[in-house]
Amino acid sequence: MRVFDAHVHNFWWQERTSGAGFVEALKGVAEEVGIVKIALLGNPGPTGHDALSAAIEGAPELFVGLGWLRLDEDPPSLIDEFAERGFHGIKTLGPRRNYDDEAYYRHYEKAQARGLRMLFHTGILGGPNDYLMGAAEDAWKAPPIGEQEERLVTRLGREARGRGYGFGSARMQPIYLDTIAFHFPEMYVIGAHLGWPDYRTACAIARWRPRLFFDISGGDVVRNHIVQGGYVMNEIRPEKLVYGSDSDHRRMKRDVEAWRSAFTEMGLTEEQQQLIFYDNAARIYGIDD
């Protein structure tokens, strides 16, 4: 079965310094797992987009690029640059207003006019530590104590002051994509993580908007919620879902296998699974077989 991983961050390396090494490792994992296309997300700023262009040039048959757009800082002209670089879409996250605020319409108008797809983070924004699972998920997510906790909150405070007021998960709820889908119906829109944890709202709006889709990235947490909630087929069809790992390259094989097992247990046919794993994303991104 072919796989189109529609949500992979560039340079997701433990030290986040070895871009070329990460890309090579990613290519190796893709070949092993059967991932034939990857939507690779750039990092903010010129350096991040230069690195994304370099990755695409090194493996144009594997990567489609998504430039990173900061809705509050970047002008719509940056979207023209994305199109001229040959990127297929745009990733955005962390606005200081709600996604559907009219202040951002000039960006969406430009994206639709240039034929670029938009991938929005939706739902709760994760943090550096997990106060529910702790080290059970990743050792580096274990909640700190004592001096480590003091250093963490000091760093978070410094980062918060640099963001400006308004930043938070409340700005990125899936319902705001409904407004965008109404006003920009020609643009393909993907909401990440099926709106975690507002899954039913995400399912409901995807049901009625032709070019609004959601990816199922988010690891074990999102997968367990989707399976336990019984959303697929009952609240949302396979035709409206795309696969995305949003993971370290070292976990991609396990993630694909876990979803494959989950879909089979749900009773999805091979054709329905192929829609999620490849066909829907290929149509969204205009990939000809």
C-alpha positions in Angstrom: 0.0 0.0 0.0 1.4 3.4 -1.0 1.6 6.1 1.7 1.5 9.8 1.4 2.7 11.3 4.7 1.0 14.7 4.6 2.5 16.2 7.8 6.3 16.1 8.4 8.4 18.9 9.9 11.8 19.5 8.3 14.8 19.0 10.5 13.0 17.1 13.2 16.3 15.8 14.6 17.1 15.3 18.2 19.6 18.2 18.2 17.7 20.0 15.4 21.0 20.9 13.7 21.6 18.2 11.1 19.4 19.1 8.2 21.1 17.1 5.5 21.4 14.1 7.9 17.7 14.3 8.7 16.7 14.4 5.0 18.8 11.3 4.2 17.4 9.4 7.2 13.9 10.4 6.1 14.5 9.1 2.6 15.7 5.8 4.0 12.7 5.4 6.3 10.3 6.3 3.5 11.7 3.5 1.3 11.5 1.0 4.1 7.9 1.9 5.0 6.5 2.4 1.5 6.1 6.2 1.9 6.2 7.5 -1.7 5.3 11.1 -1.0 6.0 13.4 2.0 4.5 16.9 2.5 7.6 18.5 4.1 6.9 21.6 6.2 9.4 24.5 6.2 10.6 26.4 9.2 9.8 30.1 9.6 12.0 32.6 8.0 14.3 32.7 4.9 16.8 30.1 6.3 14.0 27.6 6.9 12.6 28.0 3.4 16.0 27.8 1.8 16.5 24.5 3.6 13.1 23.3 2.4 14.0 24.2 -1.2 17.3 22.3 -0.8 15.5 19.2 0.5 13.1 19.2 -2.4 15.9 19.7 -4.9 17.6 16.6 -3.4 14.5 14.4 -3.7 11.9 16.0 -5.9 10.1 12.7 -6.5 9.6 12.3 -2.7 8.9 15.8 -1.3 6.2 18.4 -1.8 7.0 21.5 0.1 4.9 23.7 2.4 6.2 27.1 3.3 5.7 28.3 6.8 3.5 31.4 7.0 3.2 33.5 10.2 -0.1 35.2 9.7 0.7 38.1 12.0 4.2 38.9 10.8 4.5 37.8 7.1 3.0 39.7 4.2 0.9 38.0 1.5 3.8 38.6 -0.9 5.6 35.7 0.9 2.9 33.4 -0.6 4.0 34.6 -4.1 7.5 33.5 -3.1 6.3 30.1 -2.0 4.6 29.6 -5.4 7.7 30.8 -7.3 9.8 28.3 -5.3 7.6 25.5 -6.4 6.1 24.8 -3.0 2.7 23.1 -3.1 1.2 24.6 0.0 1.4 26.6 3.2 1.6 25.6 6.9 0.4 28.0 9.6 0.2 27.9 13.4 0.1 30.2 16.3 -1.9 33.3 15.2 -2.7 36.0 17.7 -6.3 36.3 16.4 -8.7 33.5 15.5 -7.9 31.8 12.2 -11.0 33.3 10.6 -10.3 36.9 11.6 -10.8 39.1 8.5 -7.2 40.5 9.1 -6.0 37.2 7.6 -8.3 37.2 4.5 -5.7 38.9 2.4 -3.4 35.9 3.0 -6.1 33.4 2.2 -7.1 35.3 -1.0 -3.5 35.1 -2.2 -3.2 31.4 -1.4 -6.4 30.6 -3.3 -5.3 32.8 -6.2 -1.9 31.1 -6.4 -3.4 27.6 -6.1 -1.7 26.7 -2.8 -3.1 24.4 -0.2 -3.2 25.4 3.4 -2.5 23.2 6.4 -3.7 24.6 9.7 -2.7 23.3 13.1 -6.1 22.8 14.9 -6.8 22.1 18.5 -4.6 22.2 21.5 -1.0 23.1 21.0 1.4 20.7 22.7 4.2 21.8 24.9 7.7 20.7 26.0 6.4 18.6 28.8 3.5 16.2 29.2 1.8 16.4 32.6 -0.4 13.5 31.9 1.8 10.9 30.3 5.2 12.3 31.3 8.1 10.1 30.4 5.8 7.3 29.4 5.6 8.8 26.0 9.1 10.4 25.7 11.8 10.7 28.3 12.3 14.4 27.3 8.6 15.1 28.1 8.9 14.2 31.7 7.7 17.1 33.9 10.6 18.9 35.6 10.9 19.6 39.3 12.9 22.0 41.4 15.5 24.1 39.6 14.6 22.5 36.3 11.0 23.6 36.6 12.2 27.1 37.5 14.3 27.2 34.4 11.4 26.0 32.3 9.0 28.6 33.4 11.6 31.3 33.0 12.2 30.2 29.4 8.5 30.0 28.7 8.0 33.5 30.0 10.7 34.9 27.8 9.2 33.1 24.8 5.7 34.4 25.7 6.9 38.0 25.8 8.3 37.7 22.3 5.0 36.3 20.9 2.7 39.2 21.7 -0.6 39.0 23.4 -3.3 36.7 22.0 -1.3 33.6 21.2 -2.9 30.4 22.4 -4.8 27.2 21.5 -8.1 29.1 21.6 -7.2 30.8 18.3 -6.8 27.5 16.4 -10.0 25.7 17.0 -11.4 23.7 14.0 -14.6 25.6 13.8 -12.7 28.6 12.4 -11.9 26.6 9.3 -15.6 26.5 8.6 -15.6 30.2 8.0 -12.5 30.0 5.8 -14.1 27.1 3.8 -17.2 29.3 3.2 -15.3 32.3 1.9 -12.6 30.4 0.0 -14.3 27.3 -1.4 -11.8 26.8 -4.2 -8.8 26.4 -1.8 -7.9 23.0 -0.4 -7.7 23.2 3.4 -6.4 20.6 5.8 -6.9 20.8 9.5 -4.2 18.9 11.5 -4.9 16.4 14.2 -8.7 16.2 13.5 -9.1 19.2 15.7 -7.8 17.5 18.9 -9.8 17.2 21.1 -12.7 18.8 19.3 -13.1 15.9 17.0 -16.9 16.0 16.5 -16.8 19.6 15.4 -14.0 18.8 12.9 -16.0 15.9 11.6 -19.2 17.9 11.2 -17.7 20.7 9.2 -15.7 18.4 6.9 -19.0 16.7 6.2 -20.4 19.7 4.5 -17.4 21.6 2.9 -16.1 20.2 -0.4 -12.4 21.0 0.0 -12.0 20.8 3.8 -10.1 17.8 5.0 -8.4 16.8 8.3 -5.3 14.8 8.9 -5.0 12.2 11.6 -1.5 13.1 12.9 -0.9 13.2 16.6 0.6 9.9 17.5 -0.9 7.5 20.0 -3.1 10.2 21.7 -5.0 11.2 18.6 -5.2 7.6 17.3 -6.6 6.3 20.6 -9.2 9.0 20.7 -10.3 8.4 17.1 -10.5 4.6 17.6 -12.3 4.8 21.0 -14.6 7.6 19.8 -15.7 5.6 16.7 -15.6 8.7 14.5 -14.5 7.1 11.3 -17.5 6.0 9.2 -20.0 7.3 11.9 -19.0 11.0 11.9 -16.5 11.3 9.1 -15.8 9.3 5.9 -12.4 8.1 4.7 -12.9 10.4 1.8 -12.3 13.3 4.2 -9.2 12.1 6.0 -5.5 12.2 5.1 -2.7 10.4 6.8 0.1 12.3 8.5 2.6 11.3 11.1 3.9 14.6 12.4 6.6 12.5 14.0 10.3 11.9 14.2 11.5 9.7 11.3 12.4 7.0 13.9 8.7 6.5 14.7 7.2 6.6 11.2 7.2 2.9 10.6 5.5 2.2 13.9 2.9 4.9 13.2 2.0 3.6 9.8 1.7 0.0 11.2 -0.4 1.2 14.1 -2.9 3.0 11.8 -3.0 0.1 9.4 -4.0 -2.2 12.3 -6.5 0.3 13.6 -8.2 0.7 10.2 -8.4 -3.0 9.7 -10.0 -3.4 13.1 -12.5 -0.7 12.2 -13.5 -2.8 9.2 -12.2 -0.4 6.6 -11.7 -2.0 3.2 -8.4 -1.8 1.3 -9.9 0.9 -0.9 -11.0 3.0 2.0 -7.6 2.7 3.7 -5.9 3.7 0.4 -8.0 6.8 0.3 -6.6 7.9 3.7 -3.1 6.7 3.2 -2.5 8.1 -0.3 -5.4 9.0 -2.7 -6.9 11.9 -0.9 -3.6 13.7 -0.3 -2.5 13.0 -3.9 -5.7 14.7 -5.2 -5.3 17.6 -2.8 -1.7 18.2 -3.9 -2.3 17.5 -7.6 -0.1 14.4 -7.8 -0.6 12.5 -11.0 0.0 8.8 -10.8 
